[in-house]
Amino acid sequence: MRFLSVRFGNDAIALRDLRIRRDALEAARTRGATVTLSIPDHVSWQNVPGELALFDLRDGRYHALNGTAAEIWRAIAAGQTPSEIVTGLRSRHDAPDGEIEQAVDAFIAAVRDKGLLA
């Protein structure tokens, strides 16, 4: 995915599992359901030059997010829904149709998989 890159230390995330979670988000969006996202108390975050750092207090691990992933995280922190996040990113980025939606859904699935998002 060109639009979004997220590093989670040396951990590999199974793409099949991310697709399943992304498909569930897409299905909810299609049904008109509102997906509520929240940052758990065990996650703290801070802006650092060129990226955003997440810190998981449970295991002491840092996770670095690139500029686009950081935009998504900040939007989640501001209480935006996935649909609102996609709309905001579309207004600021030139990306092929569907790429922003896929990137947002994949990001949400990845951080949920890591327990960094509820």
Contacts in CASP RR format, 6 or more apart in sequence:
PFRMAT RR
TARGET T0000
AUTHOR 0000-0000-0000
METHOD contacts of the structure
MODEL  1
MRFLSVRFGNDAIALRDLRIRRDALEAARTRGATVTLSIPDHVSWQNVPG
ELALFDLRDGRYHALNGTAAEIWRAIAAGQTPSEIVTGLRSRHDAPDGEI
EQAVDAFIAAVRDKGLLA
1 99 0 8 1.000
1 102 0 8 1.000
1 103 0 8 1.000
1 106 0 8 1.000
2 99 0 8 1.000
3 68 0 8 1.000
3 93 0 8 1.000
3 95 0 8 1.000
3 99 0 8 1.000
3 100 0 8 1.000
3 103 0 8 1.000
4 66 0 8 1.000
4 68 0 8 1.000
4 69 0 8 1.000
4 72 0 8 1.000
4 103 0 8 1.000
4 104 0 8 1.000
4 106 0 8 1.000
4 107 0 8 1.000
5 66 0 8 1.000
5 68 0 8 1.000
5 69 0 8 1.000
6 63 0 8 1.000
6 65 0 8 1.000
6 66 0 8 1.000
6 69 0 8 1.000
6 107 0 8 1.000
6 110 0 8 1.000
6 111 0 8 1.000
7 63 0 8 1.000
7 64 0 8 1.000
7 65 0 8 1.000
7 66 0 8 1.000
8 63 0 8 1.000
8 110 0 8 1.000
8 114 0 8 1.000
9 61 0 8 1.000
9 63 0 8 1.000
11 114 0 8 1.000
13 110 0 8 1.000
13 113 0 8 1.000
17 109 0 8 1.000
17 113 0 8 1.000
18 106 0 8 1.000
18 109 0 8 1.000
18 110 0 8 1.000
18 113 0 8 1.000
21 105 0 8 1.000
21 108 0 8 1.000
21 109 0 8 1.000
21 112 0 8 1.000
21 113 0 8 1.000
22 102 0 8 1.000
22 105 0 8 1.000
22 106 0 8 1.000
22 108 0 8 1.000
22 109 0 8 1.000
25 35 0 8 1.000
25 82 0 8 1.000
25 105 0 8 1.000
25 108 0 8 1.000
25 109 0 8 1.000
26 101 0 8 1.000
26 105 0 8 1.000
28 35 0 8 1.000
29 35 0 8 1.000
29 82 0 8 1.000
29 83 0 8 1.000
34 81 0 8 1.000
35 81 0 8 1.000
35 82 0 8 1.000
35 108 0 8 1.000
36 81 0 8 1.000
37 76 0 8 1.000
37 79 0 8 1.000
37 81 0 8 1.000
37 82 0 8 1.000
37 108 0 8 1.000
37 117 0 8 1.000
37 118 0 8 1.000
38 117 0 8 1.000
38 118 0 8 1.000
39 45 0 8 1.000
39 76 0 8 1.000
39 77 0 8 1.000
39 116 0 8 1.000
39 117 0 8 1.000
39 118 0 8 1.000
40 115 0 8 1.000
40 116 0 8 1.000
40 117 0 8 1.000
40 118 0 8 1.000
42 56 0 8 1.000
42 57 0 8 1.000
42 58 0 8 1.000
43 54 0 8 1.000
43 55 0 8 1.000
43 56 0 8 1.000
43 57 0 8 1.000
43 115 0 8 1.000
43 116 0 8 1.000
43 117 0 8 1.000
44 54 0 8 1.000
44 55 0 8 1.000
44 57 0 8 1.000
45 52 0 8 1.000
45 53 0 8 1.000
45 54 0 8 1.000
45 55 0 8 1.000
45 73 0 8 1.000
45 77 0 8 1.000
46 52 0 8 1.000
46 53 0 8 1.000
46 55 0 8 1.000
47 53 0 8 1.000
47 70 0 8 1.000
48 64 0 8 1.000
50 66 0 8 1.000
50 67 0 8 1.000
50 70 0 8 1.000
51 64 0 8 1.000
51 65 0 8 1.000
51 66 0 8 1.000
51 67 0 8 1.000
51 70 0 8 1.000
52 64 0 8 1.000
52 65 0 8 1.000
52 67 0 8 1.000
52 69 0 8 1.000
52 70 0 8 1.000
52 73 0 8 1.000
52 74 0 8 1.000
53 62 0 8 1.000
53 63 0 8 1.000
53 64 0 8 1.000
53 65 0 8 1.000
54 62 0 8 1.000
54 63 0 8 1.000
54 64 0 8 1.000
54 65 0 8 1.000
54 73 0 8 1.000
54 116 0 8 1.000
55 61 0 8 1.000
55 62 0 8 1.000
55 63 0 8 1.000
56 62 0 8 1.000
56 63 0 8 1.000
56 114 0 8 1.000
56 115 0 8 1.000
56 116 0 8 1.000
63 114 0 8 1.000
63 116 0 8 1.000
65 72 0 8 1.000
65 73 0 8 1.000
68 89 0 8 1.000
68 93 0 8 1.000
68 103 0 8 1.000
69 107 0 8 1.000
71 89 0 8 1.000
71 92 0 8 1.000
72 85 0 8 1.000
72 89 0 8 1.000
72 103 0 8 1.000
72 104 0 8 1.000
72 107 0 8 1.000
72 108 0 8 1.000
73 111 0 8 1.000
75 84 0 8 1.000
75 85 0 8 1.000
75 88 0 8 1.000
76 85 0 8 1.000
76 108 0 8 1.000
76 117 0 8 1.000
82 104 0 8 1.000
82 105 0 8 1.000
82 108 0 8 1.000
85 104 0 8 1.000
86 100 0 8 1.000
86 101 0 8 1.000
86 104 0 8 1.000
89 95 0 8 1.000
89 100 0 8 1.000
89 103 0 8 1.000
89 104 0 8 1.000
90 100 0 8 1.000
93 100 0 8 1.000
95 103 0 8 1.000
108 117 0 8 1.000
111 117 0 8 1.000
112 118 0 8 1.000
END
